[in-house]
Structures are given as structure tokens and as C-alpha cells.
Amino acid sequence: MEAHFVADRLQALARDHSVPGAQLTIRTAGKTLSVTAGVTRAGTDRPVTAETAFALGSVTKVFTATVAAQLVAEGDLEWDEPVAEYLAEFDGAVDGRMAAVTLRHLLSHTAGLVADHELDDARESSLARYTANAATTLALHEPGHCFSYSNTGYNVVGRLIEAAGDMKWQAVLENSLLRPLGIDPVFPGGGSAAGLRATADGHAVRPGQERTAHPVGLYLPAGWAPASGLAASADDLAALAALHLGTHPGADTLLPARERAEMAARVPAADAFGMADGWGLGLAHYASPDGTWLGHDGTADGGSAHLRFHPGTGTVVALTTNATTGTLLWADLVDLLREHGVPVGDHRPAAGTGPAVTTGLDRFAGDYRNGDTRFVVRAHPDGTALRLTDATGLTADLTPHADLTFGARRTDTDTAPFTGRFVTEPTAGDIIVMQLGGRSARRTTAA
């Protein structure tokens, strides 16, 4: 593809989705194509450049996981050693199941930690205090049993990095990974290198015929930095992908092939239903006609970031945007690239195809919790359907299938249905977890 064609299409997609600014980097067949579109803030004339830093959201997790893998390579951490062996904060966990949690569990989202644990003081930056407080929560399931996406788990990984590296997470990340990759660090939530390069502002885009991007601030609890506290460019993401592909000049020194392979390998219990086609150690797996792609997606207040790379061909695709509709732009971009011979891996969950279950629905009914989030599932009075509600006002009709997946359609808005799944206890077969959007909620009571 020619640079002018890609630049024109990126600008058109940005206009279609009211995205003020974006970056796109594509590496294929040994060539790199880097294009930008728009401005860093709506209503200004400050153009997005290749050096502009965008909030990465959860793509930060790939950087955090990579540093953890570096420490494994150096012998300072082990994949399968209990976290409590390294962290005194975890040694006295309230839930005894946490004693078995390992780095492998945390990086593959199979540890059973709640999704979004927050401290009462969002300004508290101590990862030691964060980890000690997270250890007072109850586990969702036995470690290694199933997948449940957890920001909490990655913040604990940040604390592990601090303990093993004997420095703050930001300092270890900067010295061990970012600077060697040629990345000028930006930590939007604060840190040693905050604000040293131009950054893009986030924007909210409200649905409607005249969609307008409105600048919004970034809310990020200080203790969440290892999960989502980094800003960078699409070129920076491509440099990280080159490290994992082994094509970066310093790849074998920065991250030996053994650890790269360990991170890329699919973890059997981490099926990532609703988010990806599988999960490794910090890297999601995405199916494609030419095989599995690796990478991660991230959203922040007013922006999104997307990274994909293909181990077989060495192809890399990285996109950053500064609007909430950036995820829609990404989906259209994937379709466009596939049409032009770049079959980017992406996960688009489909509704269950098995027969619908209309009897014995009490098996599914009950209260489900993930931290402070509580879902209520009840059978309709006629006993032929299920209804899901939560404290935010969500109300959805559930159609369970024989394979334990379900389709859910909101009753208050005319939006597309979403999918979920119930998970059973291995021996007795009782429903113990409900999965929605990659997150698991533990069944606390049966109705």
C-alpha cells in the first residue's frame, strides 16, 4: 500500500468517526509506513505528529508484562512461584486461595483477582499499599481455573517489579525497557518523565446525527499505573512489537528468545471469552486467516490504542486515537487492511449457536459479584427467560444456550446484543462464575 493512500484512508476514517487525531504505523515486508491525521485537541491547529504521545490505556500491560519477563530472564522472578514468596503484602491475604497466585496467573488474567480494585484515596501512588489493600478482597475463583480480566492483577505485577527491581515501577520500566527501545516516556498519571513530550488530549464523542468531539480529562487512580498509566506513539508500539518478534537489534539482550516464547504461548485456562481468542503472558491472541496475531487493545478516557503483530510474517499494525470512537475506527481499519492484503487478527465475539435453554433456568439465577460490581440474574415470572440487572440501571434479557453461553439484549436502548458465558465448578458442575466482556463475576447466592 502506498503512503498517500493509507494517509488518505486514515483521515477519512477519522472524519467518519469524529476522531480529532490518530497515528497509524504498519510494518510489513521489511518496510515501515507511519502516517498521522488530525490534531491533538479539537478546536486547535496543533497537528498530530509521529512523536505525539497518546494515552495507551491497557496496552500499558504489554510493557509491564515485558519488564516482568526481563526480571524472570535475570532470575529475579519466576513464572510459577507464589506471589507471597516475593511480597509481604500478599502473604497475609484474607482469602486463602490467593496463596497460590503466581506471576503466570497474574499476567494471563487467571489469578481470580477482582477486575478494578480502587483505594479510597485515588491519589495514593504506593503500589505496596495498593497491593496490601487488594489482598483483603475475596478471590473470584481458584487460581488458574478460568479467565477474568483484571487491572488489579497488573497493578500487583507492578509491585512485584518494584520489589525485584528495587526501584519504582516507572523507573524500572524506563531504564530496562523504554529507553533501550528509544521511547521517551510519558506517564499521564505522574512519574519521573511526565510531560517531556507533546501529548494528545482525550475526547468524548456522543452519539447523534451531529457527532462532536468534546475534550475530556484523564481519570487514572495513581495505583493503576502498571495497568494503564503509560502514553506513547504508534511508532513506539511498533518498536515494542519488534522486540517481541526478535527483529529489534537488541532483542536477544533485552528479552531472550525463551522469555519471548513464554509470553507468546497460549495459557490453556486463559480462553479470554468475549475479549480475544486466547491469552498468553501479557499478550492476547487474535485469530486471522493467516494464523494467530498477538497484541493488545486499550481504552483511556477519550482515547484508544491497538497493537497487533504476526510472529510468522513479522507484520506489525499499531493505531492510536484521541476519541472514544477510536475503537470503531479500529474495526473499520481492520476491515480495510484485510481487503488490501493485510489480514490483521481481531476478535469479534458472536452469539451462541447452540440450542436455547428455556427450562431449568433457576440453575443460572443468582447474585454475581466482581469487587463492588453486582449483577442480579432472575428468571421471568413465566419461567421461560432470564433478566440481568445491575446498580447502574442496566437491564437486559438473557437467552442462555446449552453450551452455557448467552446472548443479552438491553431493554432500555436499541443497541446490538452482547454475549456472555456461565462457568461451572470442575467437579460438581454447579454454576460459579458469569463472564461478561472478559470479566468474571463470582456467584455469591443462588436465587
C-alpha positions, 0 to 999 in steps of 0.5 A: 500500500502506498503512503498517500493512500493509507494517509488518505484512508486514515483521515477519512476514517477519522472524519467518519468517526469524529476522531480529532487525531490518530497515528497509524504505523504498519510494518510489513515486508521489511518496510515501515509506513507511519502516517498521522491525521488530525490534531491533538485537541479539537478546536486547535491547529496543533497537528498530530505528529509521529512523536505525539504521545497518546494515552495507551490505556491497557496496552500499558500491560504489554510493557509491564508484562515485558519488564516482568519477563526481563526480571524472570530472564535475570532470575529475579522472578519466576513464572510459577512461584507464589506471589507471597514468596516475593511480597509481604503484602500478599502473604497475609491475604484474607482469602486463602486461595490467593496463596497460590497466585503466581506471576503466570496467573497474574499476567494471563488474567487467571489469578481470580483477582477482582477486575478494578480494585480502587483505594479510597484515596485515588491519589495514593501512588504506593503500589505496596499499599495498593497491593496490601489493600487488594489482598483483603478482597475475596478471590473470584475463583481458584487460581488458574481455573478460568479467565477474568480480566483484571487491572488489579492483577497488573497493578500487583505485577507492578509491585512485584517489579518494584520489589525485584527491581528495587526501584519504582515501577516507572523507573524500572520500566524506563531504564530496562525497557523504554529507553533501550527501545528509544521511547521517551516516556510519558506517564499521564498519571505522574512519574519521573518523565511526565510531560517531556513530550507533546501529548494528545488530549482525550475526547468524548464523542456522543452519539447523534446525527451531529457527532462532536468531539468534546475534550475530556480529562484523564481519570487514572487512580495513581495505583493503576499505573502498571495497568494503564498509566503509560502514553506513547506513539504508534511508532513506539508500539511498533518498536515494542512489537519488534522486540517481541518478534526478535527483529529489534537489534537488541532483542536477544539482550533485552528479552531472550528468545525463551522469555519471548516464547513464554509470553507468546504461548497460549495459557490453556485456562486463559480462553479470554471469552468475549475479549480475544481468542486466547491469552498468553503472558501479557499478550492476547491472541487474535485469530486471522486467516493467516494464523494467530496475531498477538497484541493488545487493545486499550481504552483511556478516557477519550482515547484508544490504542491497538497493537497487533503483530504476526510472529510468522510474517513479522507484520506489525499494525499499531493505531492510536486515537484521541476519541472514544470512537477510536475503537470503531475506527479500529474495526473499520481499519481492520476491515480495510487492511484485510481487503488490501492484503493485510489480514490483521487478527481481531476478535469479534465475539458472536452469539451462541449457536447452540440450542436455547435453554428455556427450562431449568433456568433457576440453575443460572439465577443468582447474585454475581459479584466482581469487587463492588460490581453486582449483577442480579440474574432472575428468571421471568415470572413465566419461567421461560427467560432470564433478566440481568440487572445491575446498580447502574440501571442496566437491564437486559434479557438473557437467552442462555444456550446449552453450551452455557453461553448467552446472548443479552439484549438491553431493554432500555436502548436499541443497541446490538446484543452482547454475549456472555458465558456461565462457568461451572465448578470442575467437579460438581458442575454447579454454576460459579462464575458469569463472564461478561466482556472478559470479566468474571463475576463470582456467584455469591447466592443462588436465587 
